[in-house]
Amino acid sequence: MASDKPTCPAEITIALVAGRWKLMVILRLLTRTHRFNELQRDLGRITHRTLARTLKEMEEDGLVRRKDYREVPPRVEYSLTEKGITLEPILVEMERWAEASAAQGHQ
């Protein structure tokens, strides 16, 4: 029986960052550590449930680190792991490509 897991390096990378919000979360966390509500505010239209699910998936994939301070009121912070930080050059190149494409009138 064939495995459903991708084997091509590009497919593996896409599987890690696929979804509407993952790249946006990574971009925010590249600048600094964020608390949950900060991320939700910064991302705009993301629901609480969607952000929680996205962060959980990213944590399971080793891209995001969750630090729970075990305080009342609860304080939890999210940051990128070393693995997550390695996505920065890819995102920079995607941004450059988008800007060049927009400048050529291809949006």
N, C-alpha and C positions, 0 to 999 in steps of 0.2 A: 504494500500500500504506500503510495507516495505521500510525502509530508506536505502539509499546507504551509509550512514556514518557508519564507523566501530564502534562496541560496545566493542570489546575485548580490554583490555588495551595494549596488544602487538600490535594489529592492529592500534590502535590510535597513538602509538609512531612511528611505521613504516610509517604511513601516513604523519606524521610531518617531517620526515627526509628523505623520499623517494626521489629518484632522484640522478643523477650522481654527483651533486656538493654540495648539502646541507651539508653533513657531512664534506666535505673539507672546506667549508666556516666556519662552527662552529669551526673546529680545528684551523683555522687562528685567529678567533676572540677570542678564549680562551686565547691567549697570550697577545692581546692588541687591542685597537681600530684601525681600518683601514679606509683609504679613499678608494673610489671606485677604482681608478686606481692602488693603491697598491694591493688590493685584486685581481684584474684582472692579474696583473704582477705575483703575488705569485702563482696563480692557473694555470698559463701557457696557456693551450689551450682553455680556456673558452672564448666565444665571449662576446662582450659588451652587446648585447641583452639578452643572456642567463643569464649573471650575474645580470643584472637589474631585469629580471623576477624572478630569484631565490631569490634575496634580498627582492623584493616586497612580494613574497609569505611568506617568513620567517617573515617579518615584520607583515603581516596580521595574522600569526599564533602566534604572540607574542614571537618569539624567538630572533628577531633582533630589535635593536633600531636604527633609522635613525635620525641624527642630522644635520639639514640644517642651516648653519651659515648666510645665506642670504647676501653673500658677492659677490663682483665682483673682480676677477673671482670666479665662484661658488666653495664653499667648503662644502662638505657633508662627514660626518663620520658615520661609522657603528660600533656598539658594540653589545654584547649579552645582553639580558635582564636577569633578575634573572631566568626566566623559561629556557632560553637558556643555562645558566651556569649549570643548574642541569643536563644537558646531559653529562657533563664531565666524571663522573664515568663510564657511559655506553661506551663512546669512549675509555677510558683507558682499559677497559676489552676487547673490540673488538681488540684493538692493541695487548694486551697480547695473546689473542687467535690466532691471525694471526701469531705472532712470534712463538708460540708453534707449530702451524700447519706447518709453514715453516721449523722449526727445525726437524720435523718428516718427512719431504719430501713431504708434501701435500700442493701443491700450487695451 
